[in-house]
């Protein structure tokens, strides 16, 4: 009788074990330590869960139409204890912004890290890509990411930058290094390329594999750079970026400070500038206007220069590389860059066009762009 009585218990335990095995989800790597949700399933579905007992409605809002989580807002479902849950269909691999709408009020998910995007601190989630590992943390020598404050005479203010130094920078104290100035997109800041873009790990891995030369990478805030007293009007109802003086900051303040503070190679042949989206436009503008300072220019998901701005003969003599790239999904609005690259190539300029397959205006595109762009720099 005891054996028979134990049978239902065994069946129940077996069902429980099967259910546990069936749920192969794992906490997202972007969660706060110890937080179980959001959870990413093996098929890349994502389950979000948050306790807000007094809320009447909770929705999940992805950041933008190009977000790989889908076009929200998505309604979450409340249980009897006030825990709200939502499972989304398989997400696009990569990093995605999101936030919650609690009774219509935007709030961050208390379970996740925050990332500066959309002009505010946002929740974010990393969806793993099983086919890629070039931006993962690996067992290789790692460089440092240094937070550095300096005073800008142009803006008459203190500015914060982040500087990546390669793994051997502090050991090989006689060595000098080339510099890549790397800019973020609109609504982001100087933290974005390392937090969202994982640029330091991309460079660590490329350098360890001897695909890229060791280099210093400088990341500034291209959103805020105005002169004292300057008034910039908003455009199309959006707040003014207040960054009209950014080219002057880079040329007159940032480059001299970097060259006097870090062990850099100070000639134009060892200096590059690149950026994504808004930062791509800044990189092209600054680079083309200062070919005495930059030999390499990279535009990730950004527009190119106007044909009238291009002195092809000067580019042939001075520019070592003009690189443009975008995700295939965003090509409908960025295809002009590809045509410009072809025009430059036909004229004898070393120009490269790159397409990230299957991605749009998002960090997975820009990670892939950096992975292709960086190995082309500073080689004889």
N, C-alpha and C positions, 0 to 999 in steps of 0.2 A: 504493500500500500504506500510505503514511504517513497518507493521508486516511482510509482505511478503519480503520486502527488507532486513529485519534483519535476515531472515532465512539462507541465504548463510553464513552470518557472524557467526551465531550460529553453523552451520555445521562445518565451518572452526575452530572455537574455540574448538568444541568437538573433532575434529581430532587432534588438537594440544595437548589437554589434554590427549588423548589416547596415543599419541606418547610419551608424558612425562612419563605417567604411565608405558608404555612398556619398557622404558629405566630405569631399576631399578639399574643401576650401581652406585657405590659409589667411592669416591677418596680412593686410597690405604692408609692404615695407615702409610706407610713409606714415603708418600709425604711430601714435605716441607709445612709449615703452609700456608694455602690459595690456594695451588696448586690443581687444579681440575683433572689433569691427572698425572699419569696413573689412570684409573678407572677400578674397578673389578665388573663384572656383577654377577648376582645371580647364573648363571650356571658356574661361574669361568672363563668365557672368560675375556680377559684383553685388554683394549683399551689404546694405547699410542698416545700422541699428543705433538708435539713440533714445535715451530716456528723457522725456519732457512731459511729465504727468499733467500739467496744467494747460497745455496747449490745446487749442481747438482744431488746428490743422498744421501739418508739417509737410513741406515739399522739399525736394532736392532739385537744386538749380545748377546745371552745368554752366561753365563759363564760356559762352559764345557758341556760334553756330558750327564752328570747326572743331568743337570739343568731341573727343572720341567716346564720350559717355552717351551721346544722343542729344536730341533737342528737347529741353525741358520747358517748364518745370514738371517734375514727376511727383505724384501724390504718394506719401508714405501711409502705411496702415497702422492704426493704433490697437494695442491689445488692452486687456482689462487693467493692467498695471501702469498704463501710460507709456509703454515702450513702443516706439514707432519703427517700422521695418519696411524696407524696399529692396527688391532684387531686380537689377537691370539686366537686359540681354547682354550677350558677349560684347565687351568693350574693345575698342581699338588699342593695341599695345602702345605704351608710352605714358607720358605724364599728362594729367588733366586737372584743371582747376574745377572746383565746385563750391557751393555753399548751401545752407539751408534757408528756407523761408518759413519762419515760425509765426503763424498768424499773419503772414505777409511781411514780417520784418526779417531782413537778411541777417544771418548769424552763421558763425563758423561751426563746423562739426567738432565737438569737444574731444573726439577720439583721435584726431589727426594733427600732424604738423601743419603749420601755416607757411605760405609762400607769397611773396609780394607779386601780385598780378592784378590787372584790372584796377590799378590805382589804389589798391588796398591789400591788406593781409587776407588771403583766401585759404580755404582748405584745399588740399590737393591729394591726388592718389596716383600711384605708379602701378600701371598694368604691365606685367612682365611680357617680354617678347622672347619666346622660346627659340627663335632663330638667330638672335643677336646677343652678344656679350661684350661688345667693345666698350661699353660705358659702365660695365660692372666693376665693383671693387675686386681686384685680383691680388694674388700673392706676388706682387712685383714691388720694386722700390717706388715709394710715393713722394711726390713733391709736397710743398706747403702752400696753403692759401693764407695770405697775410692781409689783415685789415690795416689800412694805412690812411692816416689823416694828413692833409696838406692844405696850405693856404693859397687860394686863387686870387691873384691881383685883379683878374678880369671881373670876377663877381664880387670881390672884396668879402669873401666868406671862406670858412673852413669847409672842405669837401672830403668825403670818405670814398676811398677806392678799395678794391680787392685785387691783390697781386698774387698770381701763381708763380712760384719759383720751382724749377725742375728738381728732381731727386738729389742730384749731386751738387746743388748750389752751395750749401753750407760746408761741404767737404772739400770740394775743389775750389779753394778760395782764390786761385789765380786765374780761373777761367772767366771769360766774359761771354754774354749771351745775346742772341737776337731777341727782339720784342714784337709780340703781336698785341695790338690794341683791339679788344673784342667788345662789341656793344650789344646790348639787349634791345628788346622791342618796346613799343608804346605801352604804358601802364605798368612797366616792370622797372627794375633798378639794378644797381651794381651787384646785388646778391644773386641775381637770376641765373647767370651762366654756370655757377657752381651748384646752387641748390636745385634748380629745375633742369638745367642742361647737363650737369655732371661733367663739366669741361675738364676739371682737374683729373678725373679718372680716365677720361678719353685720352688726355695727354700722357698720363702715367703709362697707360697700356701701349700707346703708339711709340713712346720713347723706349720702353722695355723691349719691344719687338724690333727696335731700330728702324721703324718706318718713318719716324719724325725726328728731327734734330732737337736736342734739349733747348727750350726757349722759355722766356718769361712772358706771361700773359697778363695784361693790365685791363681791368674792368671798371669803368666809370659809370656815373649816373647821367645818361643822356636826356633824361626827362626834365631836369631842373638845372638851368644855367643861364641866368639873366643878369644883366648889369644893374647896379643900384639905380632905382628910380624908373627903370624901364617898365612900360605898360604894354602887355600883349593881349590883344583881343581874342576872345574865344571864337572857335570856328564851328559853324553848323550846330550851335547849341552845346558844344562840348567845352570843358574848361581848357584854357590856354595851357600849352605845355611849358611855357616859360623857359625855353631852351634855345633861344635864338643865338645866344653867345657861346654855344657849345663848341663850335669850330675854333673860336679864339681860345677857349679854355684848353683844348687839346694841344694846339700848336704853341701857344705862348706860355702856358703854365704847366700842363701835365707832362709833356715830353721832356722839357728841361729838368723838371723835378725828378722824373724817373731816371734820366741819364746821370744825374748827380747823386742819386741815392743808391741805385742798384748797379751791379757790375754788368753794364750793357755794352753792346757793340753799337756805336752811335752813328754810323753812316746809314744812308738810305737803303743800301743793299741788305741791311739787317733789320729793317723795320717794316711791319705789315699792319694793315688796318682792315677790319671786317666787322660785320654786324648782321643782325636779323631784323627783318621788317623795317620799322622806323630806323633802327640802328644800321640797316643795310644802306638806306638812303644817306645817313650821316657818313658812313664809311666811304661811299662813292664820292659824295660832295667834298669831304675833307681830303681824301686821297688824291683825287684828280686835281684839286686846287693846290696841292703841296707835293708835287712829284719830286721836289728836291729833298723831301723827307721820307717818302714812302715808295717802295718798289713793288709792293704787293697789295692788291685790293680784293676783298671778298664781299659779295652781296648774297645773303641768304634770304630767300623769299622777299626780295625787295625790288623796287624799280631800278632801272638803269639811268644813266645820264641822257640828257637830250643830245641829239646828234650835233646840235650847234655847239655843245660844250666839248666835243671830242676833237682834239688836235691829233690826228692819227699819226702823223710823222713824229710828234713828240712822244706819244705812247710807245711807238716802236723802239725809240731810242732809250727810254727811261723805265718803262714798266716791265718788270720781270714776269708778272702774272696778273691778269684780270679774270677773276673767277666769279661765276654766278650760278646759283642753284635754287631749286624749288621742289616741292612735292608734286607728284603727278596730278593729285586731286585739285590743286590750286592753279593749274596751268592755264585755265580759261582766262584768268585775270593777270597772269604773269608771263604769258607767252612772248611778250615784247622783249623780254630780257634775252630769251634764246635767239631771237632774230638779231639783236644787237651783238651778241657774242659771235654769231656767224659772220656778221659784217666786219667785225674787228679781225677775226681769223683770216678772212679773205684779204684783208689789208696788210697782213703780216704781223699783227699783234698776237702775243701768246695769250690767247683767251680760251677759257674752258667753260662749258655748260654742263651742269650736273642735275639729274632728276632723282629724287628719292621716291622709290616706287611705293604707291599705295597710301601716301600720307598727304596731309593738307597743311594748313597754316598752324603748325603745332610744333611742340618741342621735339618730337621724334624726327621730324624733317630737319630741324636745325642741328640736332646731335649728329645726324648722318652727314650734313653739310660740313660740319667741323671735322669729322672723321676723314672726309675726302680732301678738304682744303689744307689742313695742317701738314700732312706729309709732303705737300708740294712746296713748302716754304723753305727759304734760306739754304737751298742746295745748289752746289756749283753746276 
